[in-house]
Amino acid sequence: MLPRAEQKQQTRLALLEAARQLMAAGRGFGSISLREVAKAAGIVPTGFYRHFDDMDQLGLALVNEVDATFRATLRLVRHHEIVVGGLTAASVRIFLDGVAANRPQFLFLAREQYGGSLPVRQAIATLRAAISADLATDLGSMPKWQHLSSASLQVMADLVVKAVFATLPELIDPPAADLPAHLTPEAKISQQLRFIFIGAKYWKGLTQ
């Protein structure tokens, strides 16, 4: 028999997995009830409260989970230098592979950044801001961006992160119809980033 602490952790993980699976079936987080999550996890509804105070708290746990996954994926991307004209093919591929390998987590992120739970939306906004700040710091350490001010680097990083977040739904669920190569989600995110980086290369500020 498992120790009590380990049993509790396994049940907590089961609740998180139950919520992810319900969302993977097409549900938004805001439409999922506590009872449904508990049933899918194999526990009675009152058992839910031993792990989370309410559904919003479970949602925040899901944000923390995808935060860790997102940052781990970005750490891999950072091993590949950002080149003028866009990200290297290897960097784009690493990110897309990370999304594919953790689809339920990124599905939650893609949908709930505009979802119905205010605490979850706020937590995702905080996550996005933290990733932007980290990226601005990384960009500032690269010789090719030394001509940019701190404020410009922050704007550039914000554009990159918002482009990635906005494209997540298409990366998660690509359209069924065949698309021209330049309109696939992978090509679109690469092109959008290329526009940002080329513009940043020649940026001299609003007064120039």
C-alpha positions in Angstrom: 0.0 0.0 0.0 1.3 3.4 -0.9 2.2 5.9 1.8 -0.5 8.5 2.4 1.5 11.4 1.0 2.2 9.5 -2.2 -1.4 8.5 -2.5 -2.5 12.2 -2.1 0.0 13.3 -4.8 -1.2 10.6 -7.2 -4.8 11.7 -6.7 -3.9 15.3 -7.3 -2.1 14.4 -10.5 -5.2 12.3 -11.5 -7.4 15.4 -11.0 -5.1 17.5 -13.3 -5.1 14.7 -15.9 -8.9 14.4 -15.7 -9.3 18.1 -16.4 -6.8 17.9 -19.3 -8.6 14.9 -20.8 -12.0 16.6 -20.6 -10.6 19.7 -22.4 -8.9 17.4 -25.0 -12.4 16.2 -25.8 -13.4 19.7 -26.8 -14.5 21.3 -23.5 -13.4 24.7 -22.3 -12.0 24.8 -18.8 -14.8 27.1 -17.7 -17.5 24.7 -18.8 -16.1 21.7 -16.8 -17.7 21.1 -13.4 -16.0 20.0 -10.2 -18.1 16.9 -10.2 -17.1 15.9 -13.7 -13.4 16.2 -12.9 -13.8 14.2 -9.7 -15.7 11.5 -11.5 -13.1 11.3 -14.3 -10.4 11.0 -11.7 -12.2 8.2 -9.9 -13.0 10.0 -6.6 -16.1 11.4 -4.9 -16.7 15.1 -5.3 -16.0 15.8 -1.6 -12.5 14.3 -2.2 -11.7 17.1 -4.6 -11.5 19.5 -1.7 -8.7 17.6 -0.1 -6.5 18.9 -3.0 -8.1 22.1 -4.3 -10.3 24.7 -2.8 -12.3 25.2 -6.1 -11.9 24.8 -9.9 -10.1 28.1 -10.2 -7.3 26.7 -7.9 -7.1 23.6 -10.1 -6.8 25.9 -13.1 -3.9 27.8 -11.5 -2.2 24.4 -10.9 -2.6 23.7 -14.6 -1.0 27.1 -15.4 1.9 26.3 -13.1 2.3 23.0 -14.9 2.4 24.4 -18.4 4.6 27.2 -17.1 7.3 24.6 -16.2 6.8 22.8 -19.6 6.9 26.0 -21.6 10.1 27.2 -19.9 11.8 23.9 -20.3 11.0 24.0 -24.0 12.3 27.5 -24.3 15.5 26.5 -22.5 16.1 24.1 -25.4 15.4 26.8 -27.9 17.9 29.1 -26.3 20.7 26.7 -27.2 20.1 27.8 -30.8 21.1 31.3 -31.6 18.4 33.7 -32.9 19.7 34.8 -36.3 18.9 37.8 -38.4 15.8 37.0 -40.5 14.2 34.7 -38.0 14.7 31.7 -35.7 16.9 28.9 -36.9 15.0 26.0 -38.4 16.2 23.8 -35.5 14.8 26.3 -32.9 11.4 26.4 -34.5 11.4 22.6 -34.8 12.3 22.2 -31.1 9.5 24.5 -30.0 6.9 22.7 -32.3 8.1 19.3 -31.1 7.7 20.5 -27.5 4.1 21.6 -28.2 3.3 18.3 -29.9 4.8 16.2 -27.1 2.8 18.2 -24.5 -0.4 18.8 -26.5 -2.9 18.7 -23.6 -0.9 21.3 -21.6 -0.5 23.7 -24.6 -4.1 23.1 -25.6 -5.1 24.4 -22.1 -2.8 27.4 -22.6 -4.1 28.2 -26.1 -7.7 28.1 -25.1 -7.7 29.6 -21.6 -5.6 32.7 -22.4 -9.0 34.0 -23.5 -11.1 31.7 -21.4 -13.8 32.3 -18.8 -11.9 32.1 -15.6 -10.4 35.4 -14.6 -7.8 34.0 -12.1 -6.6 31.6 -14.8 -6.5 34.4 -17.5 -4.5 36.6 -15.1 -2.1 33.8 -14.3 -1.5 33.1 -18.0 -0.9 36.9 -18.5 1.7 36.8 -15.7 3.3 33.8 -17.4 3.4 35.6 -20.7 4.9 38.7 -19.2 7.6 36.6 -17.4 8.6 34.8 -20.6 8.8 38.2 -22.4 11.1 39.6 -19.7 13.3 36.5 -19.9 13.5 36.8 -23.7 14.3 40.6 -23.6 17.2 39.7 -21.3 18.4 37.0 -23.7 18.2 39.3 -26.7 20.0 42.1 -24.9 23.0 39.8 -24.4 23.4 39.2 -28.2 25.7 41.4 -30.1 23.3 41.8 -33.0 20.8 43.7 -30.8 23.2 46.0 -29.0 21.8 49.0 -31.0 18.4 48.6 -29.3 17.5 50.3 -26.1 16.2 48.3 -23.2 12.7 49.6 -24.0 13.0 48.5 -27.6 14.2 45.0 -26.5 11.2 44.7 -24.3 8.8 45.7 -27.1 10.6 43.2 -29.5 10.3 40.4 -26.9 6.6 41.2 -26.3 5.9 41.0 -30.0 7.7 37.6 -30.3 5.9 36.1 -27.3 2.5 37.4 -28.4 3.0 36.1 -31.9 3.8 32.6 -30.4 0.8 32.7 -28.0 -1.6 33.9 -30.8 -0.5 31.1 -33.1 -0.7 28.3 -30.5 -4.4 27.4 -31.4 -3.3 26.8 -35.0 -0.2 24.8 -33.9 -2.4 22.7 -31.6 -5.2 22.0 -34.1 -4.0 22.7 -37.6 -6.9 23.3 -40.1 -8.1 20.1 -41.9 -7.9 21.7 -45.3 -4.7 21.5 -47.3 -2.9 24.8 -47.2 -0.2 26.3 -49.4 3.2 25.8 -47.8 3.5 29.4 -46.8 0.2 29.4 -45.0 0.8 26.4 -42.7 1.0 27.2 -39.0 4.7 26.4 -38.9 5.4 28.6 -41.9 3.3 31.5 -40.5 5.0 31.6 -37.1 8.4 31.5 -38.8 7.4 34.3 -41.2 5.9 36.4 -38.4 9.1 36.1 -36.3 11.2 36.9 -39.4 9.2 40.2 -39.9 9.9 41.1 -36.2 13.6 40.4 -36.3 14.2 42.1 -39.7 12.4 45.1 -38.4 14.4 45.1 -35.2 17.6 44.9 -37.2 16.9 48.3 -38.8 15.0 49.9 -35.9 16.4 53.3 -34.9 13.7 54.5 -32.6 10.5 56.5 -33.1 12.5 59.8 -33.6 14.5 58.5 -36.6 
